[in-house]
Amino acid sequence: MIDLAVLEGSSFVVLGLARSGLATVRALKAAGIECVAWDDNAASREAAAQAGARVTDPATIDWAGITALVISPGIPSTLPVPHPVAVAARAAGKPIICDVELLARAQPEATFVAITGTNGKSTTTALIGHILQQAGLRCQVGGNIGRGALDLDPLGKGGLYVLELSSYQLELLQTFRANVAVWLNITPDHIDRHGDLAGYVAAKKNIFARQRAGDCAVIGVEDEPSREVERQIAARPGIACIPVALDRPVANGISYRAGLLVDADGYTVDFSDVLTLPGDHNAQNAACAWAVCRWLDVPRETIVAGMKTYAGLPHRQERVAAVGNIVYINDSKATNADATARALSSYDDIYWILGGQAKEGGVAPLASYFDRIRHAFLIGEATELFAGQLEGNLPFSRCGDLQSALDAAHAMAQREAKGPAVVLLSPACASWDQWKSYEHRGDAFRAMARALPGAEILGRAA
């Protein structure tokens, strides 16, 4: 747990008591710092009370003695409608921050590596953390992935915090400085929270705020908003700006494609045998991780060894089982077409399970990948919408639920496939029609695939 003694004499309101909120309460109380805690969920309020917080509706308090509002990033402080507590804090002239800001204030001598982007944040964060830990460095990984910022260990000077940061977190930072900032890509997302694409980009750009001479920015340049950001950051004096581009050389940057990256000096890394990093999108993740670790003076051979032992993350093209030549892949995290495109581009001979609560556009944007797909198996609320979009373009079956879809895909793949093939759960949909979350859906698929007759278990145990 992070020691927040540096904040002694302060007083905070903590709004939102999920993972990061409760960690904030525990850290504040451990340091003897007063806090008011609130959440609409009674069980969460009880947990905060047990941790020693004063559980009171902030609508009833006097803000005069409050230092700041620490808000869960999932709670809107501006758009689409600000939470009433955020309105009250702003009216009282109190700053609105998140737990990552408190971490930065408590650990001013540590080194911060921050990663953002629309897609690939978690994989890149986990991969960087894995490589740095394999290199023997004092490193902690958290933020929007894994452990909350204030649940991490205090590292002090020479320690490295590798943090995945969402746009929601980035817009709540005031003093946080990324010694190394990674910007992967931008596609329209979270527009309801940011108003439009420009607002989303502006929130993301806070990752570069307060960088100064001697810091580093690693920027993927495969979309126009990202190219414009790279031009802006490259013009700032003293900041090392490293562009990362798909399949073309870039000055002072890194080129990548599936299974391969080429450094600025021509040094080439072939990681095509790393099954946890398939496809061009994971090559971008690997190239950005390479750039960060080289900037931190990790030897090349150590980085390569770390990439080759990277286990991957659950629900992100996770290889969970094999039966003969057929590999069963859990990509439940792919809750929209853009994320599913990354999976479809990574394989040939695909038996594709998809469906759930559809996002805008459905699967029509994925037509360019249909020649890779042998058959589609539809589940959930999106079945008829997707059937209409696939009709005449791709053979499909209406399966209703995940178990039925897996059984049908398994039978067809085992019967038809002449060589290596994949049964791929990449739903292009939210999970809430039939599951509690994409994790719940993915865990179920993993268990179902491993229960198939003759299945060989691949990857991590859980």
C-alpha positions as CSV (number, residue, x, y, z in Angstrom):
1,M,0.0,0.0,0.0
2,I,1.2,3.5,-0.8
3,D,2.1,5.6,2.2
4,L,0.2,8.9,1.9
5,A,1.8,10.6,5.0
6,V,3.0,13.4,2.7
7,L,-0.7,14.5,2.5
8,E,-0.9,14.9,6.3
9,G,-3.2,17.7,7.2
10,S,-5.4,17.2,4.2
11,S,-9.0,15.9,4.1
12,F,-10.7,14.3,1.1
13,V,-14.0,13.2,-0.2
14,V,-13.8,9.8,-1.9
15,L,-16.7,9.2,-4.4
16,G,-17.0,5.7,-5.8
17,L,-15.9,2.7,-3.7
18,A,-15.0,0.0,-6.2
19,R,-11.4,-1.3,-6.5
20,S,-9.6,2.0,-6.7
21,G,-12.0,3.9,-4.3
22,L,-11.6,1.4,-1.5
23,A,-7.8,1.3,-2.0
24,T,-7.8,5.1,-1.7
25,V,-9.8,4.9,1.6
26,R,-7.5,2.3,3.0
27,A,-4.4,4.3,2.1
28,L,-5.8,7.6,3.5
29,K,-6.8,6.0,6.8
30,A,-3.5,4.2,7.1
31,A,-1.8,7.6,7.0
32,G,-4.2,9.0,9.5
33,I,-5.9,11.3,6.9
34,E,-9.5,12.1,7.3
35,C,-11.9,11.2,4.5
36,V,-15.6,11.1,3.7
37,A,-16.6,8.2,1.5
38,W,-19.7,7.6,-0.5
39,D,-21.1,5.2,-3.1
40,D,-24.6,4.4,-4.1
41,N,-24.0,0.7,-3.3
42,A,-24.7,-0.1,0.4
43,A,-22.2,-3.0,0.5
44,S,-19.5,-0.7,-0.8
45,R,-20.4,1.9,1.9
46,E,-20.1,-0.8,4.5
47,A,-16.7,-1.8,3.3
48,A,-15.5,1.8,3.5
49,A,-16.9,2.2,7.0
50,Q,-15.0,-0.9,8.1
51,A,-11.9,0.7,6.7
52,G,-12.4,3.7,9.0
53,A,-13.9,6.2,6.6
54,R,-16.7,8.6,7.6
55,V,-19.5,7.3,5.4
56,T,-21.8,10.3,4.7
57,D,-23.7,11.6,1.7
58,P,-21.4,14.4,0.4
59,A,-24.5,16.5,-0.3
60,T,-24.8,17.1,3.5
61,I,-21.2,18.1,4.2
62,D,-19.4,21.5,4.6
63,W,-16.7,21.6,1.8
64,A,-14.8,24.4,3.5
65,G,-12.4,21.9,5.2
66,I,-12.0,19.5,2.3
67,T,-8.8,19.5,0.2
68,A,-10.1,17.7,-2.9
69,L,-12.6,15.3,-4.3
70,V,-11.1,11.9,-5.2
71,I,-13.6,10.5,-7.8
72,S,-13.7,7.1,-9.4
73,P,-12.8,7.6,-13.1
74,G,-16.1,5.9,-14.1
75,I,-18.2,8.6,-12.5
76,P,-18.7,11.7,-14.9
77,S,-17.4,15.0,-13.5
78,T,-18.3,16.9,-16.7
79,L,-20.1,15.2,-19.6
80,P,-22.6,13.9,-20.3
81,V,-24.1,15.0,-16.9
82,P,-21.7,15.8,-14.0
83,H,-22.4,13.9,-10.8
84,P,-24.0,16.2,-8.2
85,V,-21.0,15.7,-5.9
86,A,-18.6,16.8,-8.6
87,V,-20.9,19.9,-9.1
88,A,-20.7,20.6,-5.4
89,A,-16.9,20.2,-5.3
90,R,-16.5,22.5,-8.3
91,A,-18.8,25.1,-6.8
92,A,-16.7,25.1,-3.6
93,G,-13.5,25.5,-5.6
94,K,-12.1,22.1,-4.8
95,P,-10.0,20.2,-7.3
96,I,-11.3,16.9,-8.7
97,I,-8.6,14.2,-8.9
98,C,-8.2,10.4,-9.0
99,D,-6.0,7.9,-7.1
100,V,-3.2,8.1,-9.7
101,E,-2.7,11.8,-8.8
102,L,-2.3,10.8,-5.1
103,L,0.2,8.2,-6.1
104,A,2.2,10.8,-8.0
105,R,2.2,13.1,-5.0
106,A,3.2,10.4,-2.6
107,Q,6.1,9.0,-4.8
108,P,7.7,12.1,-6.4
109,E,11.1,10.4,-6.8
110,A,9.9,7.3,-8.6
111,T,9.9,6.9,-12.4
112,F,6.5,6.7,-14.1
113,V,5.8,4.9,-17.4
114,A,2.3,5.7,-18.6
115,I,0.4,4.0,-21.4
116,T,-2.8,5.1,-23.1
117,G,-4.6,4.6,-26.4
118,T,-7.9,3.3,-27.6
119,N,-6.7,-0.3,-28.1
120,G,-3.8,-2.3,-26.8
121,K,-3.2,-0.5,-23.5
122,S,-3.5,-3.5,-21.2
123,T,-1.3,-5.8,-23.3
124,T,1.4,-3.1,-23.7
125,T,1.3,-2.2,-20.0
126,A,1.6,-5.9,-19.0
127,L,4.3,-6.6,-21.5
128,I,6.5,-3.6,-20.4
129,G,6.0,-4.6,-16.8
130,H,6.9,-8.2,-17.5
131,I,10.1,-7.2,-19.4
132,L,11.2,-4.8,-16.7
133,Q,10.6,-7.3,-13.9
134,Q,12.5,-10.0,-15.9
135,A,15.4,-7.5,-16.2
136,G,15.5,-7.4,-12.4
137,L,14.2,-3.8,-12.0
138,R,12.0,-2.7,-9.1
139,C,8.7,-2.4,-11.0
140,Q,5.0,-2.3,-10.2
141,V,2.2,-2.5,-12.7
142,G,-1.3,-1.1,-12.1
143,G,-3.7,1.8,-12.7
144,N,-6.5,0.8,-15.1
145,I,-5.2,-2.8,-15.1
146,G,-4.7,-5.1,-12.2
147,R,-4.0,-3.4,-8.9
148,G,-5.3,0.1,-8.1
149,A,-2.7,2.8,-7.9
150,L,-2.7,3.1,-4.1
151,D,-2.6,-0.7,-3.7
152,L,0.9,-0.7,-5.3
153,D,4.0,-0.9,-3.2
154,P,6.1,2.2,-2.3
155,L,9.2,2.1,-4.6
156,G,10.9,5.5,-4.1
157,K,13.9,6.6,-6.1
158,G,14.9,4.1,-8.8
159,G,11.5,2.4,-8.7
160,L,9.3,2.1,-11.8
161,Y,5.5,2.4,-11.9
162,V,4.1,1.1,-15.2
163,L,0.5,2.5,-15.4
164,E,-2.3,1.9,-17.9
165,L,-4.2,5.2,-18.0
166,S,-7.7,5.7,-19.5
167,S,-9.0,9.0,-20.8
168,Y,-11.1,9.2,-17.7
169,Q,-8.1,9.0,-15.4
170,L,-6.0,11.3,-17.5
171,E,-8.5,14.2,-17.3
172,L,-8.3,14.0,-13.5
173,L,-4.5,14.5,-13.2
174,Q,-2.9,17.8,-12.0
175,T,0.7,17.2,-11.0
176,F,1.3,13.7,-12.4
177,R,4.3,13.6,-14.8
178,A,5.0,10.6,-17.1
179,N,8.8,10.2,-17.5
180,V,7.9,7.9,-20.4
181,A,4.5,8.4,-22.1
182,V,3.2,5.8,-24.6
183,W,0.4,6.7,-27.0
184,L,-0.7,3.7,-29.0
185,N,-3.6,4.8,-31.3
186,I,-6.9,6.6,-31.4
187,T,-10.3,5.6,-32.8
188,P,-13.6,7.2,-31.7
189,D,-14.5,5.9,-28.2
190,H,-16.2,7.3,-25.0
191,I,-17.7,10.1,-27.0
192,D,-20.5,10.4,-24.5
193,R,-18.0,11.3,-21.8
194,H,-15.9,13.7,-23.9
195,G,-18.4,15.3,-26.3
196,D,-16.7,14.4,-29.5
197,L,-13.5,13.0,-30.9
198,A,-11.6,16.2,-30.3
199,G,-12.6,16.1,-26.6
200,Y,-11.5,12.4,-26.4
201,V,-8.1,13.3,-28.0
202,A,-7.7,16.3,-25.7
203,A,-8.2,14.1,-22.6
204,K,-5.7,11.5,-23.9
205,K,-3.1,14.2,-24.6
206,N,-2.9,14.9,-20.9
207,I,-0.5,12.0,-20.8
208,F,2.1,14.4,-22.2
209,A,1.2,17.2,-19.8
210,R,4.1,18.3,-17.6
211,Q,6.7,16.3,-19.5
212,R,10.0,18.1,-19.6
213,A,13.5,17.9,-21.1
214,G,14.9,14.4,-20.7
215,D,11.5,12.6,-20.9
216,C,10.4,10.3,-23.6
217,A,7.2,10.0,-25.7
218,V,6.5,6.8,-27.7
219,I,3.7,7.4,-30.3
220,G,2.0,5.0,-32.7
221,V,1.3,6.9,-36.0
222,E,-1.2,4.7,-37.8
223,D,-4.1,7.1,-37.7
224,E,-4.4,10.8,-38.4
225,P,-5.2,12.1,-34.9
226,S,-2.1,10.2,-33.6
227,R,0.1,11.6,-36.4
228,E,-1.0,15.1,-35.5
229,V,-0.2,14.4,-31.8
230,E,3.2,13.1,-32.8
231,R,4.0,16.3,-34.8
232,Q,3.0,18.4,-31.8
233,I,5.1,16.4,-29.3
234,A,8.1,16.1,-31.6
235,A,8.2,20.0,-31.8
236,R,8.6,20.3,-28.0
237,P,12.2,20.9,-27.0
238,G,14.1,18.3,-25.1
239,I,11.6,15.5,-25.3
240,A,12.7,12.3,-27.1
241,C,9.8,11.5,-29.5
242,I,9.9,8.0,-30.9
243,P,7.3,7.3,-33.7
244,V,6.2,3.7,-34.2
245,A,4.9,2.8,-37.7
246,L,3.4,-0.2,-39.5
247,D,5.7,-1.8,-42.1
248,R,7.6,1.3,-43.1
249,P,10.8,3.0,-41.9
250,V,10.4,6.2,-39.8
251,A,13.2,8.5,-38.9
252,N,14.4,7.9,-35.3
253,G,11.5,5.4,-34.8
254,I,10.5,1.8,-35.0
255,S,8.9,-0.1,-37.8
256,Y,6.8,-3.2,-37.1
257,R,4.6,-5.8,-38.6
258,A,3.2,-9.1,-37.3
259,G,6.1,-11.0,-35.6
260,L,8.8,-8.4,-36.5
261,L,10.1,-5.1,-35.4
262,V,13.0,-3.0,-36.8
263,D,14.7,-0.4,-34.6
264,A,15.9,2.9,-35.8
265,D,19.5,1.6,-36.3
266,G,18.2,-1.4,-38.3
267,Y,18.4,-3.9,-35.4
268,T,15.7,-6.5,-36.2
269,V,13.7,-8.6,-33.7
270,D,11.8,-11.7,-35.0
271,F,9.2,-12.7,-32.5
272,S,7.0,-14.6,-34.8
273,D,7.3,-17.6,-32.5
274,V,5.7,-15.7,-29.6
275,L,2.1,-17.1,-29.8
276,T,0.8,-14.6,-27.2
277,L,1.6,-11.6,-29.5
278,P,-0.2,-12.4,-32.8
279,G,-1.0,-9.9,-35.5
280,D,0.0,-6.4,-36.5
281,H,-1.7,-4.9,-33.5
282,N,0.3,-6.9,-31.1
283,A,3.4,-6.1,-33.1
284,Q,2.6,-2.4,-32.4
285,N,2.3,-3.2,-28.7
286,A,5.6,-5.1,-28.8
287,A,7.3,-2.2,-30.7
288,C,6.1,0.3,-28.1
289,A,7.3,-1.9,-25.3
290,W,10.6,-2.2,-27.0
291,A,11.0,1.5,-27.3
292,V,10.2,2.1,-23.6
293,C,12.6,-0.6,-22.4
294,R,15.4,0.6,-24.6
295,W,14.9,4.1,-23.4
296,L,15.3,2.7,-19.9
297,D,18.6,1.1,-20.9
298,V,17.3,-2.5,-20.7
299,P,19.7,-4.6,-22.9
300,R,18.3,-5.8,-26.2
301,E,18.8,-9.5,-25.4
302,T,16.9,-9.1,-22.1
303,I,14.0,-7.4,-23.9
304,V,13.8,-10.2,-26.5
305,A,13.9,-12.8,-23.7
306,G,11.1,-11.0,-21.9
307,M,9.0,-10.9,-25.0
308,K,9.4,-14.6,-25.6
309,T,8.3,-15.5,-22.0
310,Y,5.3,-13.1,-22.0
311,A,2.2,-15.2,-21.0
312,G,-0.4,-12.8,-22.4
313,L,-3.6,-11.5,-20.8
314,P,-6.9,-13.3,-20.2
315,H,-9.6,-12.7,-22.7
316,R,-7.3,-11.1,-25.3
317,Q,-6.7,-13.7,-28.0
318,E,-6.0,-16.1,-25.2
319,R,-5.1,-19.6,-26.4
320,V,-7.0,-21.7,-24.0
321,A,-7.1,-25.2,-25.5
322,A,-6.3,-27.4,-28.5
323,V,-7.9,-30.5,-29.9
324,G,-5.7,-31.9,-32.7
325,N,-4.9,-29.1,-35.2
326,I,-7.7,-26.8,-33.9
327,V,-6.8,-24.1,-31.3
328,Y,-9.6,-22.5,-29.2
329,I,-9.1,-18.8,-28.6
330,N,-10.8,-16.6,-26.0
331,D,-11.0,-13.0,-27.3
332,S,-14.0,-12.1,-25.1
333,K,-12.5,-8.6,-24.5
334,A,-13.3,-7.8,-28.1
335,T,-16.6,-6.0,-27.4
336,N,-16.7,-4.0,-30.7
337,A,-15.9,-4.5,-34.4
338,D,-12.6,-2.6,-34.2
339,A,-11.3,-5.0,-31.5
340,T,-12.6,-8.1,-33.4
341,A,-10.9,-6.9,-36.6
342,R,-7.6,-7.3,-34.8
343,A,-8.3,-10.9,-34.1
344,L,-9.7,-11.7,-37.5
345,S,-6.6,-10.2,-39.1
346,S,-4.4,-12.5,-37.1
347,Y,-5.6,-16.0,-38.3
348,D,-6.7,-18.0,-41.3
349,D,-9.3,-20.7,-41.3
350,I,-11.5,-19.3,-38.6
351,Y,-14.6,-20.8,-37.0
352,W,-16.0,-17.6,-35.5
353,I,-18.3,-17.3,-32.5
354,L,-19.8,-13.8,-32.2
355,G,-22.8,-12.0,-30.7
356,G,-24.2,-10.4,-27.6
357,Q,-25.3,-6.8,-27.2
358,A,-24.4,-5.2,-30.5
359,K,-22.5,-1.9,-30.9
360,E,-23.3,0.7,-33.6
361,G,-22.5,-0.6,-37.0
362,G,-22.6,-4.3,-36.0
363,V,-20.2,-6.4,-38.0
364,A,-20.6,-4.7,-41.4
365,P,-17.1,-3.0,-41.0
366,L,-15.5,-6.5,-40.8
367,A,-16.4,-7.5,-44.4
368,S,-12.8,-7.4,-45.6
369,Y,-11.9,-10.3,-43.2
370,F,-14.8,-12.6,-44.3
371,D,-12.5,-14.6,-46.6
372,R,-10.6,-15.8,-43.6
373,I,-13.8,-17.2,-41.9
374,R,-15.1,-20.7,-42.7
375,H,-18.3,-20.3,-40.7
376,A,-19.9,-17.9,-38.2
377,F,-21.8,-19.0,-35.1
378,L,-24.3,-16.4,-33.8
379,I,-25.3,-16.0,-30.2
380,G,-27.3,-13.5,-28.0
381,E,-29.4,-10.4,-28.8
382,A,-27.4,-9.5,-31.9
383,T,-28.3,-12.8,-33.7
384,E,-30.8,-11.4,-36.2
385,L,-28.9,-8.1,-36.8
386,F,-25.8,-10.1,-37.6
387,A,-27.6,-12.7,-39.6
388,G,-28.9,-9.8,-41.9
389,Q,-25.4,-8.4,-42.2
390,L,-23.8,-11.8,-43.0
391,E,-26.5,-13.1,-45.3
392,G,-25.0,-13.8,-48.7
393,N,-21.5,-13.0,-47.6
394,L,-20.6,-15.7,-45.1
395,P,-22.2,-19.0,-44.0
396,F,-23.6,-18.8,-40.5
397,S,-25.6,-20.7,-37.9
398,R,-28.0,-19.3,-35.3
399,C,-26.8,-21.0,-32.0
400,G,-28.5,-18.9,-29.3
401,D,-26.0,-19.4,-26.5
402,L,-22.2,-19.9,-26.0
403,Q,-22.2,-23.6,-25.2
404,S,-24.3,-24.4,-28.3
405,A,-22.1,-22.2,-30.5
406,L,-18.9,-23.8,-29.2
407,D,-20.3,-27.3,-29.6
408,A,-21.3,-26.5,-33.2
409,A,-18.0,-24.8,-34.1
410,H,-16.0,-27.7,-32.5
411,A,-17.9,-30.3,-34.4
412,M,-17.6,-28.5,-37.7
413,A,-13.9,-27.6,-37.3
414,Q,-12.9,-31.1,-36.3
415,R,-14.9,-32.5,-39.3
416,E,-13.9,-30.0,-42.0
417,A,-10.5,-28.5,-41.2
418,K,-7.7,-29.9,-43.4
419,G,-4.9,-28.2,-41.4
420,P,-4.4,-25.8,-38.6
421,A,-7.5,-23.7,-37.8
422,V,-9.0,-21.8,-34.9
423,V,-12.3,-21.7,-33.1
424,L,-12.4,-18.0,-32.1
425,L,-14.7,-16.3,-29.6
426,S,-14.4,-12.7,-30.7
427,P,-17.9,-11.4,-30.1
428,A,-17.8,-7.8,-31.4
429,C,-20.4,-7.2,-28.8
430,A,-21.0,-6.3,-25.1
431,S,-21.7,-9.3,-22.9
432,W,-24.6,-8.0,-20.7
433,D,-27.4,-9.8,-22.5
434,Q,-26.3,-13.2,-21.2
435,W,-23.2,-12.6,-18.9
436,K,-22.2,-10.3,-16.0
437,S,-19.1,-9.0,-17.9
438,Y,-16.8,-9.9,-20.8
439,E,-14.6,-11.6,-18.1
440,H,-17.5,-13.8,-17.0
441,R,-18.2,-14.7,-20.7
442,G,-14.5,-15.4,-21.4
443,D,-14.0,-17.5,-18.2
444,A,-17.0,-19.6,-19.3
445,F,-15.6,-20.1,-22.8
446,R,-12.3,-21.2,-21.4
447,A,-13.8,-23.8,-19.1
448,M,-16.1,-25.1,-21.9
449,A,-13.2,-25.4,-24.4
450,R,-11.0,-27.2,-21.9
451,A,-13.9,-29.6,-21.2
452,L,-14.0,-30.7,-24.8
453,P,-13.1,-34.4,-25.4
454,G,-9.4,-34.8,-25.9
455,A,-8.7,-31.1,-25.2
456,E,-5.1,-30.1,-24.3
457,I,-4.9,-27.1,-22.0
458,L,-3.0,-24.2,-23.3
459,G,-1.8,-21.0,-21.5
460,R,-2.4,-20.1,-17.9
461,A,-4.3,-22.2,-15.5
462,A,-7.1,-19.7,-14.8
